[in-house]
């Protein structure tokens, strides 16, 4: 959890962004949340009446402060998507809560920030064809569940085959990866899929879940990418967006390396890459 404090601190320390680059989110309202989540499920979270089995599935003790935290994360991603429309790219320092489905929470995720933001853009007529690129080491099962059968949203998840969640949902494109995959094989697979998806779907807005749990140092990831490979991954995604004139919102996703510096540095590299590619 400490990475959420260290990332903005490191960004300012290195001079990558200034204090003026940050914004403060608000609590997402229920009508906005229910654009992507079942109303009954949302109501049970809001009054902390969710049944014990579902609470265990989420993994955190349920509390009002936890629900509020996730509501702030949702609004942060919505606001970031609006800033992205204005500036080309924008970030949520947290977010990437991709295991929350339409009527369930899972894997420390109560609500799905990028799914809610995507539904918001569509509802407001600010986007019409949304691509969600999920490169966290864990499948974006909740995102796939929410947008199953929705022709306006294309879900792409490239993740560890033998990793959580062990029961997968069906994204529009799933790329299950073997344990131990290294930079070259990973980046080749990513390029092949990005080229195909951008051509076939031709989105007008992109959400990018940039988890850094693909690193070889990660305790949960089971892949073997270097920091340089992780940075190249970001370059490939953001180059593709910038070349096509597409706005992209980025949420941080997972990262569980033993040393916090490995996590923070990898996330900060994503920001550096966006600054370089989008010319800030």
C-alpha positions as CSV (number, residue, x, y, z in Angstrom):
1,X,0.0,0.0,0.0
2,X,2.9,2.4,0.6
3,X,3.6,2.6,-3.1
4,X,0.6,4.9,-3.5
5,X,2.4,7.5,-1.3
6,X,5.8,6.9,-2.8
7,X,4.9,7.1,-6.5
8,X,3.8,10.8,-6.4
9,X,6.6,11.7,-4.0
10,X,9.1,10.1,-6.4
11,X,7.6,11.8,-9.5
12,X,8.0,15.2,-7.8
13,X,11.4,14.4,-6.4
14,X,12.7,13.6,-9.9
15,X,11.0,16.6,-11.4
16,X,8.9,14.5,-13.8
17,X,5.7,16.4,-12.8
18,X,5.0,19.4,-10.6
19,X,2.4,19.8,-7.8
20,X,0.1,21.5,-10.4
21,X,0.0,18.2,-12.3
22,X,-2.1,16.5,-9.6
23,X,-5.8,16.6,-9.0
24,X,-8.0,15.6,-6.1
25,X,-10.8,13.1,-6.8
26,X,-14.2,13.1,-5.2
27,X,-16.4,10.3,-4.0
28,X,-18.0,8.6,-7.0
29,X,-21.8,8.8,-6.9
30,X,-24.0,5.7,-6.9
31,X,-25.6,6.5,-10.4
32,X,-22.1,6.6,-11.8
33,X,-21.0,3.4,-10.2
34,X,-24.1,1.5,-11.4
35,X,-23.2,2.3,-15.0
36,X,-20.9,-0.7,-14.7
37,X,-22.0,-2.5,-11.5
38,X,-25.2,-4.1,-10.3
39,X,-27.3,-1.8,-8.2
40,X,-28.0,-4.4,-5.5
41,X,-24.3,-5.2,-5.1
42,X,-23.5,-1.5,-4.9
43,X,-26.2,-0.9,-2.3
44,X,-24.8,-3.7,-0.1
45,X,-21.3,-2.2,-0.3
46,X,-22.5,1.2,0.5
47,X,-24.3,0.1,3.7
48,X,-21.7,-2.5,4.5
49,X,-24.2,-5.3,4.4
50,X,-22.4,-7.6,1.9
51,X,-22.6,-11.2,2.9
52,X,-19.6,-12.8,4.6
53,X,-18.8,-15.1,1.7
54,X,-18.4,-12.2,-0.7
55,X,-16.4,-10.3,1.8
56,X,-14.0,-13.2,2.0
57,X,-13.8,-13.3,-1.8
58,X,-12.8,-9.6,-1.8
59,X,-10.1,-10.3,0.8
60,X,-10.4,-7.1,2.9
61,X,-12.6,-6.6,6.0
62,X,-15.5,-4.5,4.8
63,X,-15.6,-1.0,6.2
64,X,-17.0,2.4,5.3
65,X,-13.4,3.8,4.9
66,X,-12.6,1.0,2.4
67,X,-15.7,1.6,0.4
68,X,-14.9,5.4,0.3
69,X,-11.4,4.7,-0.8
70,X,-12.6,2.7,-3.8
71,X,-15.1,5.5,-4.6
72,X,-12.3,8.0,-4.6
73,X,-10.3,5.6,-6.9
74,X,-13.3,5.4,-9.3
75,X,-13.7,9.2,-9.5
76,X,-9.9,9.5,-9.9
77,X,-10.0,7.3,-13.0
78,X,-13.1,9.1,-14.4
79,X,-11.4,12.5,-14.0
80,X,-8.2,11.1,-15.4
81,X,-10.1,9.9,-18.5
82,X,-11.5,13.4,-18.9
83,X,-8.0,14.9,-18.6
84,X,-6.8,12.4,-21.1
85,X,-9.3,13.6,-23.6
86,X,-7.9,17.1,-23.1
87,X,-4.2,16.4,-22.9
88,X,-3.7,13.0,-24.6
89,X,-2.8,11.0,-21.5
90,X,-3.5,11.0,-17.8
91,X,-3.0,8.8,-14.8
92,X,-4.6,7.5,-11.6
93,X,-1.8,7.0,-9.1
94,X,-3.8,4.0,-7.8
95,X,-6.6,2.1,-9.6
96,X,-6.5,-0.9,-11.8
97,X,-9.1,-2.7,-9.7
98,X,-9.8,-5.2,-12.5
99,X,-11.0,-8.2,-10.5
100,X,-14.3,-6.6,-9.6
101,X,-17.1,-7.8,-11.8
102,X,-20.6,-6.5,-12.4
103,X,-22.0,-8.0,-9.2
104,X,-19.0,-9.2,-7.3
105,X,-15.8,-8.1,-5.8
106,X,-12.6,-10.2,-5.7
107,X,-8.9,-10.0,-5.2
108,X,-8.9,-6.8,-3.1
109,X,-11.1,-5.1,-5.6
110,X,-14.6,-3.8,-4.7
111,X,-15.4,-1.7,-7.8
112,X,-13.7,-1.7,-11.2
113,X,-12.3,1.8,-11.8
114,X,-11.5,1.5,-15.5
115,X,-14.8,-0.3,-16.3
116,X,-16.8,2.4,-14.5
117,X,-14.8,5.2,-16.3
118,X,-15.3,3.4,-19.7
119,X,-19.1,3.2,-19.1
120,X,-19.1,6.8,-18.1
121,X,-17.4,8.0,-21.3
122,X,-19.8,5.9,-23.3
123,X,-22.9,7.1,-21.4
124,X,-21.8,10.8,-21.9
125,X,-21.1,10.3,-25.6
126,X,-17.4,11.1,-25.1
127,X,-16.2,7.9,-26.6
128,X,-17.9,5.2,-28.8
129,X,-15.3,2.4,-29.1
130,X,-13.2,1.8,-26.0
131,X,-10.2,-0.5,-25.9
132,X,-9.1,-1.7,-22.4
133,X,-5.5,-3.0,-22.5
134,X,-4.8,-5.0,-19.3
135,X,-1.2,-6.0,-18.9
136,X,-1.2,-6.8,-15.2
137,X,0.1,-10.4,-14.6
138,X,-3.4,-11.4,-13.3
139,X,-6.3,-11.6,-15.8
140,X,-8.7,-8.7,-15.9
141,X,-11.6,-11.1,-15.1
142,X,-13.9,-8.5,-13.7
143,X,-13.5,-6.2,-16.7
144,X,-14.2,-9.1,-19.0
145,X,-17.3,-10.0,-16.9
146,X,-18.7,-6.4,-17.0
147,X,-18.3,-5.9,-20.8
148,X,-19.2,-9.4,-22.0
149,X,-21.2,-9.0,-25.2
150,X,-20.8,-5.2,-25.3
151,X,-19.7,-4.3,-28.9
152,X,-18.5,-0.8,-27.8
153,X,-15.8,-2.1,-25.5
154,X,-12.9,-4.4,-26.5
155,X,-11.2,-6.2,-23.6
156,X,-7.6,-7.4,-24.0
157,X,-5.8,-9.2,-21.2
158,X,-2.3,-10.6,-21.4
159,X,-1.6,-12.5,-18.1
160,X,-0.1,-15.5,-16.4
161,X,-1.9,-18.7,-17.4
162,X,-1.3,-20.4,-14.0
163,X,-1.9,-17.4,-11.8
164,X,-4.9,-15.8,-10.0
165,X,-7.8,-15.8,-10.8
166,X,-7.8,-19.5,-11.3
167,X,-11.2,-19.5,-12.9
168,X,-10.9,-17.0,-15.8
169,X,-13.5,-15.0,-17.6
170,X,-13.5,-14.6,-21.4
171,X,-12.0,-11.3,-22.6
172,X,-12.4,-10.4,-26.3
173,X,-8.7,-11.4,-26.5
174,X,-7.0,-13.4,-23.8
175,X,-3.3,-14.2,-24.0
176,X,-2.3,-16.7,-21.3
177,X,1.4,-16.7,-20.7
178,X,3.6,-19.6,-19.4
179,X,5.5,-19.2,-16.1
180,X,9.1,-17.9,-16.6
181,X,8.5,-15.9,-19.8
182,X,11.2,-13.4,-20.5
183,X,11.5,-10.0,-22.2
184,X,11.9,-11.1,-25.9
185,X,9.1,-13.6,-26.0
186,X,6.7,-11.3,-24.0
187,X,7.3,-8.3,-26.2
188,X,6.9,-10.3,-29.4
189,X,3.6,-11.6,-28.2
190,X,2.5,-8.1,-27.1
191,X,3.4,-6.5,-30.5
192,X,1.6,-9.2,-32.4
193,X,-1.6,-8.7,-30.5
194,X,-1.5,-4.9,-30.3
195,X,-1.1,-4.7,-34.1
196,X,-4.0,-7.0,-34.7
197,X,-6.4,-5.5,-32.1
198,X,-5.8,-1.8,-33.1
199,X,-6.5,-2.7,-36.7
200,X,-9.5,-4.9,-36.1
201,X,-11.3,-2.8,-33.4
202,X,-10.0,0.7,-34.3
203,X,-10.8,2.3,-30.9
204,X,-11.4,6.0,-30.2
205,X,-10.2,5.8,-26.5
206,X,-7.9,3.5,-24.6
207,X,-7.6,2.5,-21.0
208,X,-4.3,0.9,-20.0
209,X,-3.9,-1.2,-16.8
210,X,-0.1,-1.0,-16.3
211,X,0.6,-3.5,-13.5
212,X,4.3,-4.1,-12.8
213,X,3.8,-7.6,-11.4
214,X,5.3,-9.0,-14.6
215,X,8.8,-8.2,-13.2
216,X,11.1,-11.1,-12.3
217,X,11.4,-9.6,-8.8
218,X,7.7,-9.9,-8.2
219,X,6.7,-12.3,-5.4
220,X,3.4,-13.3,-7.1
221,X,3.9,-12.8,-10.8
222,X,5.8,-15.9,-12.0
223,X,7.1,-14.1,-15.1
224,X,10.7,-13.0,-15.6
225,X,10.7,-9.6,-17.2
226,X,13.4,-7.1,-16.5
227,X,12.8,-3.4,-15.6
228,X,13.9,-2.6,-19.2
229,X,11.4,-5.1,-20.6
230,X,8.6,-3.6,-18.5
231,X,9.5,-0.1,-19.7
232,X,9.6,-1.3,-23.3
233,X,6.1,-2.8,-22.8
234,X,4.8,0.7,-21.8
235,X,6.5,2.3,-24.8
236,X,4.8,-0.1,-27.2
237,X,1.4,0.6,-25.8
238,X,1.8,4.3,-25.6
239,X,3.5,4.7,-29.0
240,X,0.6,2.9,-30.6
241,X,-1.9,5.3,-28.9
242,X,0.1,8.4,-29.7
243,X,0.6,7.5,-33.3
244,X,-3.1,7.0,-33.8
245,X,-4.0,10.2,-32.0
246,X,-5.8,8.3,-29.2
247,X,-6.3,9.5,-25.7
248,X,-5.3,7.0,-23.0
249,X,-6.0,6.7,-19.3
250,X,-3.5,4.7,-17.2
251,X,-4.1,3.0,-13.9
252,X,-1.3,1.5,-11.9
253,X,-2.5,-2.1,-11.2
254,X,-0.4,-4.6,-9.2
255,X,3.2,-4.8,-8.1
256,X,4.5,-7.1,-5.3
257,X,8.3,-7.1,-5.6
258,X,10.2,-7.8,-2.4
259,X,11.9,-4.4,-2.5
260,X,9.5,-1.4,-2.7
261,X,12.0,0.5,-4.9
262,X,11.6,-2.0,-7.7
263,X,7.8,-1.4,-7.7
264,X,8.0,2.3,-7.5
265,X,10.7,2.7,-10.1
266,X,8.8,0.5,-12.6
267,X,5.6,2.6,-12.1
268,X,7.6,5.8,-12.4
269,X,9.0,4.6,-15.6
270,X,5.5,4.4,-17.0
271,X,5.1,8.1,-16.3
272,X,8.4,8.9,-17.8
273,X,7.5,7.0,-20.9
274,X,4.2,8.9,-21.2
275,X,5.9,12.3,-20.7
276,X,8.4,11.4,-23.5
277,X,6.0,10.0,-26.0
278,X,3.2,12.6,-25.5
279,X,5.7,15.5,-25.4
280,X,5.0,17.1,-22.1
